[in-house]
Amino acid sequence: MQTIRSKRPGEDIFGLATLAVSIALLWQSYEISGFSALSSPGSFPMAASAAMVLGSLLVVRENVRRNSAGAGSGVERTPLFTLTGLVFAGLIVVYALLLEPVGFLLSSFLFLMAGMLLLYRGGIVKTLGIVLLTLVLIYVVFRLVFQVVLPEGIIPERQIMAAIGSFFGGAR
């Protein structure tokens, strides 16, 4: 016998909202270059958003199935917002507000540390190691590999990168 997991409040709305956003993203990615070739600029965004539409459809279908199976069962509902969720949402807002004036590196470090201490609870030293490794990986991928310009803020990133480049003989 298959047991039906009770739904949380807002699951139906979230599934439908995700489906609507996914469809909008699919349309926007189609607008990039149409479906002219597999190597066209819009092909990867179209594939990603199509996967999102498919996943969203599966979630909505499952929600509908659970609505019909659980109707009138008196299933206990769990709260929509938890204290941890509200605190983490506050951390996200603070991170967004600090990103421009403080810069990517410091605000991301503070956000990751606070988030990991809140959610992981694995000790300060282990958390610090995970956060530093994660921040280095994110920085290398986005700033160095993809050359995304990140907010510099109070850490003199350009001078640090120039010093590292001259140390390794990059600036001659």
Contact map, one row per residue, 1 for C-alpha under 8 A:
1110000000000000000000000000000000000000000000000000000000000000000000000000000000000000000000000000000000000000000000000000000000000000000000000000000000000000000000000000
1111000000000000000000000000000000000000000000000000000000000000000000000000000000000000000000000000000000000000000000000000000000000000000000000000000000000000000000000000
1111100000000000000000000000000000000000000000000000000000000000000000000000000000000000000000000000000000000000000000000000000000000000000000000000000000000000000000000000
0111110000000000000000000000000000000000000000000000000000000000010011000000000000000000000000000000000000000000000000000000000000000000000000000000000000000000000000000000
0011111000000000000000000000000000000000000000000000000000000000010000000000000000000000000000000000000000000000000000000000000000000000000000000000000000000000000000000000
0001111100000000000000000000000000000000000000000000000000000000010001000011100000000000000000000000000000000000000000000000000000000000000000000000000000000000000000000000
0000111110100000000000000000000000000000000000000000000000000010010000000000100000000000000000000000000000000000000000000000000000000000000000000000000000000000000000000000
0000011111100000000000000000000000000000000000000000000000000000000000000000111100000000000000000000000000000000000000000000000000000000000000000000000000000000000000000000
0000001111110000000000000000000000000000000000000000000000000000000000000000111100000000000000000000000000000000000000000000000000000000000000000000000000000000000000000000
0000000111111100000000000000000000000000000000000000000000000000000000000000000100000000000000000000000000000000000000000000000000000000000000000000000000000000000000000000
0000001111111110000000000000000000000000000000000000000000000010000000000000000000000000000000000000000000000000000000000000000000000000000000000000000000000000000000000000
0000000011111111000000000000000000000000000000000000000000010010000000000000000000000000000000000000000000000000000000000000000000000000000000000000000000000000000000000000
0000000001111111100000000000000000000000000000000000000000000000000000000000000000000000000000000000000000000000000000000000000000000000000000000000000000000000000000000000
0000000001111111110000000000000000000000000000000000000000000000000000000000000000000000000000000000000000000000000000000000000000000000000000000000000000000000000000000000
0000000000111111111000000000000000000000000000000000000100110010000000000000000000000000000000000000000000000000000000000000000000000000000000000000000000000000000000000000
0000000000011111111100000000000000000000000000000000000100010000000000000000000000000000000000000000000000000000000000000000000000000000000000000000000000000000000000000000
0000000000001111111110000000000000000000000000000000000000000000000000000000000000000000000000000000000000000000000000000000000000000000000000000000000000000000000000000000
0000000000000111111111000000000000000000000000000000000100000000000000000000000000000000000000000000000000000000000000000000000000000000000000000000000000000000000000000000
0000000000000011111111100000000000000000000000000001100110010000000000000000000000000000000000000000000000000000000000000000000000000000000000000000000000000000000000000000
0000000000000001111111110000000000000000000000000000000000000000000000000000000000000000000000000000000000000000000000000000000000000000000000000000000000000000000000000000
0000000000000000111111111000000000000000000000000000000000000000000000000000000000000000000000000000000000000000000000000000000000000000000000000000000000000000000000000000
0000000000000000011111111100000000000000000000001101100100000000000000000000000000000000000000000000000000000000000000000000000000000000000000000000000000000000000000000000
0000000000000000001111111110000000000000000000001100100000000000000000000000000000000000000000000000000000000000000000000000000000000000000000000000000000000000000000000000
0000000000000000000111111111000000000000000000000000000000000000000000000000000000000000000000000000000000000000000000000000000000000000000000000000000000000000000000000000
0000000000000000000011111111100000000000000000001000000000000000000000000000000000000000000000000000000000000000000000000000000000000000000000000000000000000000000000000000
0000000000000000000001111111110000000000000011001100100000000000000000000000000000000000000000000000000000000000000000000000000000000000000000000000000000000000000000000000
0000000000000000000000111111111000000000000000000000000000000000000000000000000000000000000000000000000000000000000000000000000000000000000000000000000000000000000000000000
0000000000000000000000011111111100000000000000000000000000000000000000000000000000000000000000000000000000000000000000000000000000000000000000000000000000000000000000000000
0000000000000000000000001111111111000000011011001000000000000000000000000000000000000000000000000000000000000000000000000000000000000000000000000000000000000000000000000000
0000000000000000000000000111111111100000011001000000000000000000000000000000000000000000000000000000000000000000000000000000000000000000000000000000000000000000000000000000
0000000000000000000000000011111111000000010000000000000000000000000000000000000000000000000000000000000000000000000000000000000000000000000000000000000000000000000000000000
0000000000000000000000000001111111000000110000000000000000000000000000000000000000000000000000000000000000000000000000000000000000000000000000000000000000000000000000000000
0000000000000000000000000000111111110001110000000000000000000000000000000000000000000000000000000000000000000000000000000000000000000000000000000000000000000000000000000000
0000000000000000000000000000111111110000010000000000000000000000000000000000000000000000000000000000000000000000000000000000000000000000000000000000000000000000000000000000
0000000000000000000000000000010011111101011000000000000000000000000000000000000000000000000000000000000000000000000000000000000000000000000000000000000000000000000000000000
0000000000000000000000000000000011111101000000000000000000000000000000000000000000000000000000000000000000000000000000000000000000000000000000000000000000000000000000000000
0000000000000000000000000000000000111111001000000000000000000000000000000000000000000000000000000000000000000000000000000000000000000000000000000000000000000000000000000000
0000000000000000000000000000000000111111001000000000000000000000000000000000000000000000000000000000000000000000000000000000000000000000000000000000000000000000000000000000
0000000000000000000000000000000000001111101000000000000000000000000000000000000000000000000000000000000000000000000000000000000000000000000000000000000000000000000000000000
0000000000000000000000000000000010111111111000000000000000000000000000000000000000000000000000000000000000000000000000000000000000000000000000000000000000000000000000000000
0000000000000000000000000000000110000011111100000000000000000000000000000000000000000000000000000000000000000000000000000000000000000000000000000000000000000000000000000000
0000000000000000000000000000111111100001111111000000000000000000000000000000000000000000000000000000000000000000000000000000000000000000000000000000000000000000000000000000
0000000000000000000000000000110000101111111111100000000000000000000000000000000000000000000000000000000000000000000000000000000000000000000000000000000000000000000000000000
0000000000000000000000000000000000000000111111110000000000000000000000000000000000000000000000000000000000000000000000000000000000000000000000000000000000000000000000000000
0000000000000000000000000100100000000000011111111000000000000000000000000000000000000000000000000000000000000000000000000000000000000000000000000000000000000000000000000000
0000000000000000000000000100110000000000011111111100000000000000000000000000000000000000000000000000000000000000000000000000000000000000000000000000000000000000000000000000
0000000000000000000000000000000000000000001111111110000000000000000000000000000000000000000000000000000000000000000000000000000000000000000000000000000000000000000000000000
0000000000000000000000000000000000000000000111111111000000000000000000000000000000000000000000000000000000000000000000000000000000000000000000000000000000000000000000000000
0000000000000000000001101100100000000000000011111111100000000000000000000000000000000000000000000000000000000000000000000000000000000000000000000000000000000000000000000000
0000000000000000000001100100000000000000000001111111110000000000000000000000000000000000000000000000000000000000000000000000000000000000000000000000000000000000000000000000
0000000000000000000000000000000000000000000000111111111000000000000000000000000000000000000000000000000000000000000000000000000000000000000000000000000000000000000000000000
0000000000000000001001000000000000000000000000011111111100000000000000000000000000000000000000000000000000000000000000000000000000000000000000000000000000000000000000000000
0000000000000000001001100100000000000000000000001111111110000000000000000000000000000000000000000000000000000000000000000000000000000000000000000000000000000000000000000000
0000000000000000000000000000000000000000000000000111111111000000000000000000000000000000000000000000000000000000000000000000000000000000000000000000000000000000000000000000
0000000000000000000000000000000000000000000000000011111111100000000000000000000000000000000000000000000000000000000000000000000000000000000000000000000000000000000000000000
0000000000000011011001000000000000000000000000000001111111110000000000000000000000000000000000000000000000000000000000000000000000000000000000000000000000000000000000000000
0000000000000000001000000000000000000000000000000000111111111000000000000000000000000000000000000000000000000000000000000000000000000000000000000000000000000000000000000000
0000000000000000000000000000000000000000000000000000011111111100000000000000000000000000000000000000000000000000000000000000000000000000000000000000000000000000000000000000
0000000000000010000000000000000000000000000000000000001111111110000000000000000000000000000000000000000000000000000000000000000000000000000000000000000000000000000000000000
0000000000010011001000000000000000000000000000000000000111111111000000000000000000000000000000000000000000000000000000000000000000000000000000000000000000000000000000000000
0000000000000000000000000000000000000000000000000000000011111111100000000000000000000000000000000000000000000000000000000000000000000000000000000000000000000000000000000000
0000000000000000000000000000000000000000000000000000000001111111110000000000000000000000000000000000000000000000000000000000000000000000000000000000000000000000000000000000
0000001000110010000000000000000000000000000000000000000000111111111000000000000000000000000000000000000000000000000000000000000000000000000000000000000000000000000000000000
0000000000000000000000000000000000000000000000000000000000011111111100000000000000000000000000000000000000000000000000000000000000000000000000000000000000000000000000000000
0000000000000000000000000000000000000000000000000000000000001111111110000000000000000000000000000000000000000000000000000000000000000000000000000000000000000000000000000000
0001111000000000000000000000000000000000000000000000000000000111111111000000000000000000000000000000000000000000000000000000000000000000000000000000000000000000000000000000
0000000000000000000000000000000000000000000000000000000000000011111111100000000000000000000000000000000000000000000000000000000000000000000000000000000000000000000000000000
0000000000000000000000000000000000000000000000000000000000000001111111100000000000000000000000000000000000000000000000000000000000000000000000000000000000000000000000000000
0001000000000000000000000000000000000000000000000000000000000000111111100000000000000000000000000000000000000000000000000000000000000000000000000000000000000000000000000000
0001010000000000000000000000000000000000000000000000000000000000011111111010000000000000000000000000000000000000000000000000000000000000000000000000000000000000000000000000
0000000000000000000000000000000000000000000000000000000000000000001111111100000000000000000000000000000000000000000000000000000000000000000000000000000000000000000000000000
0000000000000000000000000000000000000000000000000000000000000000000001111100000000000000000000000000000000000000000000000000000000000000000000000000000000000000000000000000
0000000000000000000000000000000000000000000000000000000000000000000001111110000000000000000000000000000000000000000000000000000000000000000000000000000000000000000000000000
0000000000000000000000000000000000000000000000000000000000000000000000111111000000000000000000000000000000000000000000000000000000000000000000000000000000000000000000000000
0000010000000000000000000000000000000000000000000000000000000000000001001111100000000000000000000000000000000000000000000000000000000000000000000000000000000000000000000000
0000010000000000000000000000000000000000000000000000000000000000000000000111110000000000000000000000000000000000000000000000000000000000000000000000000000000000000000000000
0000011110000000000000000000000000000000000000000000000000000000000000000011111000000000000000000000000000000000000000000000000000000000000000000000000000000000000000000000
0000000110000000000000000000000000000000000000000000000000000000000000000001111100000000000000000000000000000000000000000000000000000000000000000000000000000000000000000000
0000000110000000000000000000000000000000000000000000000000000000000000000000111111000000000000000000000000000000000000000000000000000000000000000000000000000000000000000000
0000000111000000000000000000000000000000000000000000000000000000000000000000011111000000000000000000000000000000000000000000000000000000000000000000000000000000000000000000
0000000000000000000000000000000000000000000000000000000000000000000000000000001111101100000000000000000000000000000000000000000000000000000000000000000000000000000000000000
0000000000000000000000000000000000000000000000000000000000000000000000000000001111111100000000000000000000000000000000000000000000000000000000000000000000000000000000000000
0000000000000000000000000000000000000000000000000000000000000000000000000000000011111110000000000000000000000000000000000000000000000000000000000000000000000000000000000000
0000000000000000000000000000000000000000000000000000000000000000000000000000000001111111000000000000000000000000000001000000000000000000000000000000000000000000000000000000
0000000000000000000000000000000000000000000000000000000000000000000000000000000011111111100000000000000000000000000000000000000000000000000000000000000000000000000000000000
0000000000000000000000000000000000000000000000000000000000000000000000000000000011111111110000000000000000000000000000000000000000000000000000000000000000000000000000000000
0000000000000000000000000000000000000000000000000000000000000000000000000000000000111111111000000000000000000000000000000000000000000000000000000000000000000000000000000000
0000000000000000000000000000000000000000000000000000000000000000000000000000000000011111111100000000000000000000001000000000000000000000000000000000000000000000000000000000
0000000000000000000000000000000000000000000000000000000000000000000000000000000000001111111110000000000000000000000000000000000000000000000000000000000000000000000000000000
0000000000000000000000000000000000000000000000000000000000000000000000000000000000000111111111000000000000000000000000000000000000000000000000000000000000000000000000000000
0000000000000000000000000000000000000000000000000000000000000000000000000000000000000011111111100000000000000010011000000000000000000000000000000000000000000000000000000000
0000000000000000000000000000000000000000000000000000000000000000000000000000000000000001111111110000000000000010000000000000000000000000000000000000000000000000000000000000
0000000000000000000000000000000000000000000000000000000000000000000000000000000000000000111111111000000000000000000000000000000000000000000000000000000000000000000000000000
0000000000000000000000000000000000000000000000000000000000000000000000000000000000000000011111111100000000000000000000000000000000000000000000000000000000000000000000000000
0000000000000000000000000000000000000000000000000000000000000000000000000000000000000000001111111110000000110010000000000000000000000000000000000000000000000000000000000000
0000000000000000000000000000000000000000000000000000000000000000000000000000000000000000000111111111000000000000000000000000000000000000000000000000000000000000000000000000
0000000000000000000000000000000000000000000000000000000000000000000000000000000000000000000011111111100000000000000000000000000000000000000000000000000000000000000000000000
0000000000000000000000000000000000000000000000000000000000000000000000000000000000000000000001111111111000100000000000000000000000000000000000000000000000000000000000000000
0000000000000000000000000000000000000000000000000000000000000000000000000000000000000000000000111111111100110000000000000000000000000000000000000000001010000000000000000000
0000000000000000000000000000000000000000000000000000000000000000000000000000000000000000000000011111111100000000000000000000000000000000000000000000001110000000000000000000
0000000000000000000000000000000000000000000000000000000000000000000000000000000000000000000000001111111000000000000000000000000000000000000000000000000011000000000000000000
0000000000000000000000000000000000000000000000000000000000000000000000000000000000000000000000000111111101100000000000000000000000000000000000000000000111100000000000000000
0000000000000000000000000000000000000000000000000000000000000000000000000000000000000000000000000111111111100000000000000000000000000000000000000000011111100000000000000000
0000000000000000000000000000000000000000000000000000000000000000000000000000000000000000000000000011011111110000000000000000000000000000000000000000011110000000000000000000
0000000000000000000000000000000000000000000000000000000000000000000000000000000000000000000000000000001111111000000000000000000000000010000000000000000100100000000000000000
0000000000000000000000000000000000000000000000000000000000000000000000000000000000000000000000000000011111111100000000000000000000000000000000000000000000100000000000000000
0000000000000000000000000000000000000000000000000000000000000000000000000000000000000000000000100110011111111110000000000000000000000000000000000000000000000000000000000000
0000000000000000000000000000000000000000000000000000000000000000000000000000000000000000000000100010000111111111000000000000000000000010000000000000000000000000000000000000
0000000000000000000000000000000000000000000000000000000000000000000000000000000000000000000000000000000011111111100000000000000000110010000000000000000000000000000000000000
0000000000000000000000000000000000000000000000000000000000000000000000000000000000000000000000000000000001111111110000000000000000000000000000000000000000000000000000000000
0000000000000000000000000000000000000000000000000000000000000000000000000000000000000000001100100000000000111111111000000000000000000000000000000000000000000000000000000000
0000000000000000000000000000000000000000000000000000000000000000000000000000000000000000000000000000000000011111111100000000000000100000000000000000000000000000000000000000
0000000000000000000000000000000000000000000000000000000000000000000000000000000000000000000000000000000000001111111110000000001100100000000000000000000000000000000000000000
0000000000000000000000000000000000000000000000000000000000000000000000000000000000000000001000000000000000000111111111000000000000000000000000000000000000000000000000000000
0000000000000000000000000000000000000000000000000000000000000000000000000000000000000001001000000000000000000011111111110000000000000000000000000000000000000000000000000000
0000000000000000000000000000000000000000000000000000000000000000000000000000000000000000000000000000000000000001111111111000001000100000000000000000000000000000000000000000
0000000000000000000000000000000000000000000000000000000000000000000000000000000000000000000000000000000000000000111111111111001000000000000000000000000000000000000000000000
0000000000000000000000000000000000000000000000000000000000000000000000000000000000010000000000000000000000000000011111111000000000000000000000000000000000000000000000000000
0000000000000000000000000000000000000000000000000000000000000000000000000000000000000000000000000000000000000000001111111000000000000000000000000000000000000000000000000000
0000000000000000000000000000000000000000000000000000000000000000000000000000000000000000000000000000000000000000001111111100001000000000000000000000000000000000000000000000
0000000000000000000000000000000000000000000000000000000000000000000000000000000000000000000000000000000000000000000111111110001000000000000000000000000000000000000000000000
0000000000000000000000000000000000000000000000000000000000000000000000000000000000000000000000000000000000000000000010011111011000000000000000000000000000000000000000000000
0000000000000000000000000000000000000000000000000000000000000000000000000000000000000000000000000000000000000000000010001111111000000000000000000000000000000000000000000000
0000000000000000000000000000000000000000000000000000000000000000000000000000000000000000000000000000000000000000000010000111111100000000000000000000000000000000000000000000
0000000000000000000000000000000000000000000000000000000000000000000000000000000000000000000000000000000000000000000000000011111110000000000000000000000000000000000000000000
0000000000000000000000000000000000000000000000000000000000000000000000000000000000000000000000000000000000000000000000000111111111000000000000000000000000000000000000000000
0000000000000000000000000000000000000000000000000000000000000000000000000000000000000000000000000000000000000000100110011111111111100000000000000000000000000000000000000000
0000000000000000000000000000000000000000000000000000000000000000000000000000000000000000000000000000000000000000100000000001111111110000000000000000000000000000000000000000
0000000000000000000000000000000000000000000000000000000000000000000000000000000000000000000000000000000000000000000000000000111111111000000000000000000000000000000000000000
0000000000000000000000000000000000000000000000000000000000000000000000000000000000000000000000000000000000000000000000000000011111111100000000000000000000000000000000000000
0000000000000000000000000000000000000000000000000000000000000000000000000000000000000000000000000000000000001001100100000000001111111110000000000000000000000000000000000000
0000000000000000000000000000000000000000000000000000000000000000000000000000000000000000000000000000000000001000000000000000000111111111000000000000000000000000000000000000
0000000000000000000000000000000000000000000000000000000000000000000000000000000000000000000000000000000000000000000000000000000011111111100000000000000000000000000000000000
0000000000000000000000000000000000000000000000000000000000000000000000000000000000000000000000000000000000000000000000000000000001111111110000000000000000000000000000000000
0000000000000000000000000000000000000000000000000000000000000000000000000000000000000000000000000000000010011000000000000000000000111111111000000000000000000000000000000000
0000000000000000000000000000000000000000000000000000000000000000000000000000000000000000000000000000000000000000000000000000000000011111111100000000000000000000000000000000
0000000000000000000000000000000000000000000000000000000000000000000000000000000000000000000000000000000000000000000000000000000000001111111110000000000000000000000000000000
0000000000000000000000000000000000000000000000000000000000000000000000000000000000000000000000000000000000000000000000000000000000000111111111100000000000000000000000000000
0000000000000000000000000000000000000000000000000000000000000000000000000000000000000000000000000000000000000000000000000000000000000011111111110000000000000000000000000000
0000000000000000000000000000000000000000000000000000000000000000000000000000000000000000000000000000000000000000000000000000000000000001111111111000000000000000000000000000
0000000000000000000000000000000000000000000000000000000000000000000000000000000000000000000000000000000000000000000000000000000000000000111111111100000000000000000000000000
0000000000000000000000000000000000000000000000000000000000000000000000000000000000000000000000000000000000000000000000000000000000000000011111111111000000000000000000000000
0000000000000000000000000000000000000000000000000000000000000000000000000000000000000000000000000000000000000000000000000000000000000000011111111111110000000000000000000000
0000000000000000000000000000000000000000000000000000000000000000000000000000000000000000000000000000000000000000000000000000000000000000001111111111000000000000000000000000
0000000000000000000000000000000000000000000000000000000000000000000000000000000000000000000000000000000000000000000000000000000000000000000111111110000000000000000000000000
0000000000000000000000000000000000000000000000000000000000000000000000000000000000000000000000000000000000000000000000000000000000000000000011111111000000000000000000000000
0000000000000000000000000000000000000000000000000000000000000000000000000000000000000000000000000000000000000000000000000000000000000000000001111111100000000000000000000000
0000000000000000000000000000000000000000000000000000000000000000000000000000000000000000000000000000000000000000000000000000000000000000000001110111110000000000000000000000
0000000000000000000000000000000000000000000000000000000000000000000000000000000000000000000000000000000000000000000000000000000000000000000000100011111000000000000000000000
0000000000000000000000000000000000000000000000000000000000000000000000000000000000000000000000000000001100000000000000000000000000000000000000100001111100000000000000000000
0000000000000000000000000000000000000000000000000000000000000000000000000000000000000000000000000011001100000000000000000000000000000000000000000000111110000000000000000000
0000000000000000000000000000000000000000000000000000000000000000000000000000000000000000000000000001011110000000000000000000000000000000000000000000011111111000000000000000
0000000000000000000000000000000000000000000000000000000000000000000000000000000000000000000000000011111100000000000000000000000000000000000000000000001111110000000000000000
0000000000000000000000000000000000000000000000000000000000000000000000000000000000000000000000000000111000000000000000000000000000000000000000000000000111110000000000000000
0000000000000000000000000000000000000000000000000000000000000000000000000000000000000000000000000000011011000000000000000000000000000000000000000000000111111000000000000000
0000000000000000000000000000000000000000000000000000000000000000000000000000000000000000000000000000000000000000000000000000000000000000000000000000000111111111000000000000
0000000000000000000000000000000000000000000000000000000000000000000000000000000000000000000000000000000000000000000000000000000000000000000000000000000100111111100000000000
0000000000000000000000000000000000000000000000000000000000000000000000000000000000000000000000000000000000000000000000000000000000000000000000000000000000011111110000000000
0000000000000000000000000000000000000000000000000000000000000000000000000000000000000000000000000000000000000000000000000000000000000000000000000000000000011111111000000000
0000000000000000000000000000000000000000000000000000000000000000000000000000000000000000000000000000000000000000000000000000000000000000000000000000000000011111111100000000
0000000000000000000000000000000000000000000000000000000000000000000000000000000000000000000000000000000000000000000000000000000000000000000000000000000000001111111110000000
0000000000000000000000000000000000000000000000000000000000000000000000000000000000000000000000000000000000000000000000000000000000000000000000000000000000000111111111000010
0000000000000000000000000000000000000000000000000000000000000000000000000000000000000000000000000000000000000000000000000000000000000000000000000000000000000011111111100000
0000000000000000000000000000000000000000000000000000000000000000000000000000000000000000000000000000000000000000000000000000000000000000000000000000000000000001111111110000
0000000000000000000000000000000000000000000000000000000000000000000000000000000000000000000000000000000000000000000000000000000000000000000000000000000000000000111111111110
0000000000000000000000000000000000000000000000000000000000000000000000000000000000000000000000000000000000000000000000000000000000000000000000000000000000000000011111111111
0000000000000000000000000000000000000000000000000000000000000000000000000000000000000000000000000000000000000000000000000000000000000000000000000000000000000000001111111100
0000000000000000000000000000000000000000000000000000000000000000000000000000000000000000000000000000000000000000000000000000000000000000000000000000000000000000000111111100
0000000000000000000000000000000000000000000000000000000000000000000000000000000000000000000000000000000000000000000000000000000000000000000000000000000000000000000011111111
0000000000000000000000000000000000000000000000000000000000000000000000000000000000000000000000000000000000000000000000000000000000000000000000000000000000000000000011111111
0000000000000000000000000000000000000000000000000000000000000000000000000000000000000000000000000000000000000000000000000000000000000000000000000000000000000000010011001111
0000000000000000000000000000000000000000000000000000000000000000000000000000000000000000000000000000000000000000000000000000000000000000000000000000000000000000000001001111
